[in-house]
C-alpha cells in the first residue's frame, strides 16, 4: 500500500486542530479502504512522528485531526505548515472488554440489556475507558460506576444517562 505525502497548514475548528487532506490523496485513501463514508482508520506521520488516527468527515469536509500525541503543542501551532504522510490503516483496532466488566454484565441482566441497546460508539467509549485503567482497584471501582450508570444510578464517562 503506497504511503501518500503532502504538506498542509494546521487549522482550527472549535478547539480542534486539523489539516485538510488533498482531494487526490483522499481518493487514494478511499480506494485503499474500500469506502468513502464513515470513519476511516489511517496511519502515517506528522513531521516524522508516527500516528494512528481516524479520518472523519465533518461539515462536508474530510479532516485529519491533529492531537498532542501526533504533534506536541498542536493547539498552539495553528497556521504552521506540517509534513504529513497518510495511508489506510488495516490493523484491527478492536478493544476487548475487560474480563471483569464482562462478568459484571453477565451478573446484572438489567445493565447488560441496557449496554447491548447502546449505540456502538457509546459501548466502545465505555469499553475503552475501562480497558485503559491500570490498577485492579481503579478497574473494580469504575466497573461499579459503569454498572450504576447503566442502571440509572450515577454519572459515568461524563454522561448523566446511557
N, C-alpha and C positions, 0 to 999 in steps of 0.2 A: 504494500500500500504506500503510495507516494505521499511524502510529507509536503504540505503546502507552506509557503513562506510569504509574509507580507509585512509592511510597516504601517502602523496606524497611530492616530492621536487618541490618547485616553480622554474620554468624555464622561459626563456625569448625568445620570438620570435619577432624580430623587437624591439619595445618599450613596448610590451605587456607581462606582467607576466601571466603564466598559469600553470596548472597541467594537466598531463595526467591522464585519468580515466582508471583504470584497466579493462582489456577485459571482465572479468566475470561480473563486475558491469555495463559496457556498455550494455552487452547483457540483463541484467535485466531492465535497463532504456529503451532499445528498446522495450522490452516486455510490460513494463508499458505504454509507449507512443503509442504503436501500429505502430511505424515506425522506420526506421534506416537510413533515409535520411533527408536532410534539417536541419532546426533549430529545436532543441528540448528544450522546456521550462523545466527548472529544478529549484528546490529549495533545501535548506538544510542549512548547516553551515560550516564555516571555523574557526577553533579554537573557536568553540561555538558561533560565531557571525552569525546570520541568513542572508541568501541572497536569492534573486530571480534572476536567470541568464538564459542564453541560452547556451546550449551545441552545439558547432559547429564543423564541420569537416573542417580542413584546411590543405592543403598539405598532404592529405592522412591520417591524424590522428585526432581523436576526442579530443578536448581540452576544459577544463573548464577555461575560462579566469578569473583571479583574479584581480578585480579592487579595488580602495582605499575605496569604501563603504563596501566591503566584508572584507578587511584586511588593516588596517591602514599602510601607507607607503609601500604598496605591491611592488612598483618598486625597493625599496631599500632592499627587503628581498629575492632576488634571491638566491637560494641554500638552503633556510630554509625548513625544513620538517614541514608540517601542517597537522592537523587532519581535514578531510573533511567528511561531510555527504551529501548524494545526493539522490534525488528521482524525478520522473517526477512530474511537477507542472501542475495540472489540472485546476487551476484558469484561468478565462478569462483575457487576457491581452489587450483586445481591448481598444484603446483610442478613445473616441468620439471626432469628430471635434468641435471646439469652435463654438457656435451658430452664432457668428458674422462672422466667417470665412465662414460658410455655406451660410449665407446671401450674403456675398461679392461674392462668387462664383455664386450664383443664379443671381445676378445683372450684372455679367460680363461673358457673354456667351463664349467669346474667352478664358478667363482664365479657365473657367470650362472645356471646351473641352480639353485644354492642360493638366490640372490637371488630368482629367479622363483617359488620354492616358499615364500618367506616370507609371513606374513600381511600384508595390505595396510598395516596400521598400522606394522609394522616396516620395510617398504620405504619408506613415507612418512617415517619418522623418519630413515633413512639419507640419503635424497634431500634432505630439508630441511636436514639438518646440513651436507652438502657444498655445497649451493647457497647457503647463508648465509655461507660463508667469503669473505674479501675479497681476499687476496693469492694470486697464482698458486702461490707456494711452499706456502702452507697447503693449497690445493686439492690440489696434487700429493701432498703428504705424507699427507693424510687419505684420498685415494683409495687410496694404497698400503696404508694401515692398514685401510680398508674391505675391500679385496680379501683381505688377510691374515685379517681377521676371518671373512669368508665361507668361506674355505678352512680355517679352524680353526687359524690360526697365531698369533692375538693377540686381545686385547680391543678393542672399539670401541663407541662411544656408551654407555659404562658397562655393557657386557654381555660375558660370557665366551664365549657361544655364540650363533649366529644363531637 
